[in-house]
Amino acid sequence: MDLSHISIFMYLKRPLRARCRNDTMKYPISTHPALTMMAKKDWMSSYAQFEGIADVLLRMSCRARQPDPLANGEQEFLADVDGYSGDFQDWLTDTKAFCQQWSEHNRAGY
């Protein structure tokens, strides 16, 4: 599937619940609890809104032991949406390639 044209927010709006439920067995067993929780609580959909991102970054910064610049990170994103969108496209391309290689490697029985 070619996702090169898709924005960060459109990608995150894709239904995660069905993908996790249908694809869980493709991933290592250690990831199953997290994938199940992500699907059940629909975490990815909350990331499709700035408020959801801000909430997650704030909660992450509260758990950090050291001062953490993540809180208010959504403001940095808003200052350079195009730059972060380009970074996202690069990350998505690299991630898809890695997953394809990982899948091929595991099918080969290594």
C-alpha positions in Angstrom: 0.0 0.0 0.0 1.4 3.4 -1.0 1.1 5.8 1.9 3.6 8.4 0.6 0.8 10.9 0.0 -0.9 10.5 3.4 -0.6 13.1 6.2 0.3 12.3 9.8 -3.3 12.9 10.8 -4.9 10.9 8.1 -2.6 8.0 8.8 -3.6 8.1 12.5 -7.3 8.2 11.7 -7.1 4.8 9.9 -8.9 2.2 12.0 -6.4 0.7 14.3 -8.7 -1.6 16.2 -9.4 -3.8 13.2 -5.8 -3.8 12.0 -4.5 -4.9 15.5 -7.2 -7.5 15.9 -6.4 -9.0 12.4 -2.7 -8.6 12.4 -1.6 -9.3 16.0 -0.3 -12.8 15.2 2.2 -11.2 12.7 4.1 -9.5 15.6 6.2 -10.9 18.4 4.2 -12.3 21.3 5.8 -9.7 23.6 4.0 -6.9 21.7 0.5 -8.5 21.9 -0.6 -6.9 25.2 0.4 -3.4 24.0 -1.3 -3.9 20.7 -4.4 -5.1 22.3 -4.5 -2.2 24.7 -3.8 0.3 21.8 -6.7 -1.1 19.9 -9.1 -1.4 22.8 -8.5 2.1 24.0 -8.1 3.5 20.4 -5.0 5.4 21.3 -4.0 6.2 17.7 -7.2 8.1 17.1 -6.4 10.5 20.0 -3.1 11.2 18.3 -5.0 12.5 15.3 -6.0 15.6 17.3 -3.6 18.2 18.7 -5.3 17.9 22.0 -4.6 14.2 22.1 -0.9 14.8 21.3 -0.7 17.5 23.9 -2.3 15.2 26.5 0.1 12.3 25.8 3.2 14.6 25.8 2.1 16.1 29.1 1.5 12.7 30.7 4.9 11.4 29.4 6.7 14.5 30.9 5.0 14.0 34.2 6.4 10.4 34.4 9.9 11.5 33.5 12.4 11.7 36.4 14.3 14.6 34.9 13.0 17.9 33.5 11.4 16.9 30.2 10.8 19.2 27.2 8.0 17.0 25.9 5.3 18.9 27.7 4.1 21.6 25.3 5.9 19.8 22.4 2.7 20.3 20.4 3.6 24.0 20.2 6.9 23.1 18.6 5.1 20.9 16.1 2.6 23.7 15.2 5.6 26.0 14.5 6.9 23.7 11.8 4.1 21.3 10.6 5.6 20.9 7.1 9.0 20.0 8.6 7.5 17.4 10.9 5.3 16.1 8.2 8.4 15.5 6.0 10.0 13.7 9.0 6.9 11.6 9.3 7.1 10.5 5.7 10.7 9.6 6.0 10.0 7.6 9.2 7.0 5.8 7.7 9.0 4.8 4.6 11.8 3.5 6.8 9.4 1.7 9.1 7.6 0.0 6.2 11.0 -1.2 4.8 12.1 -2.5 8.2 8.8 -4.4 8.8 9.1 -5.9 5.3 12.6 -7.1 6.0 11.7 -8.3 9.5 8.8 -10.3 8.1 10.9 -11.8 5.3 13.6 -12.7 7.8 11.2 -14.4 10.1 9.4 -16.3 7.3 12.8 -17.7 6.3 13.1 -19.3 9.7 16.1 -17.3 11.0 
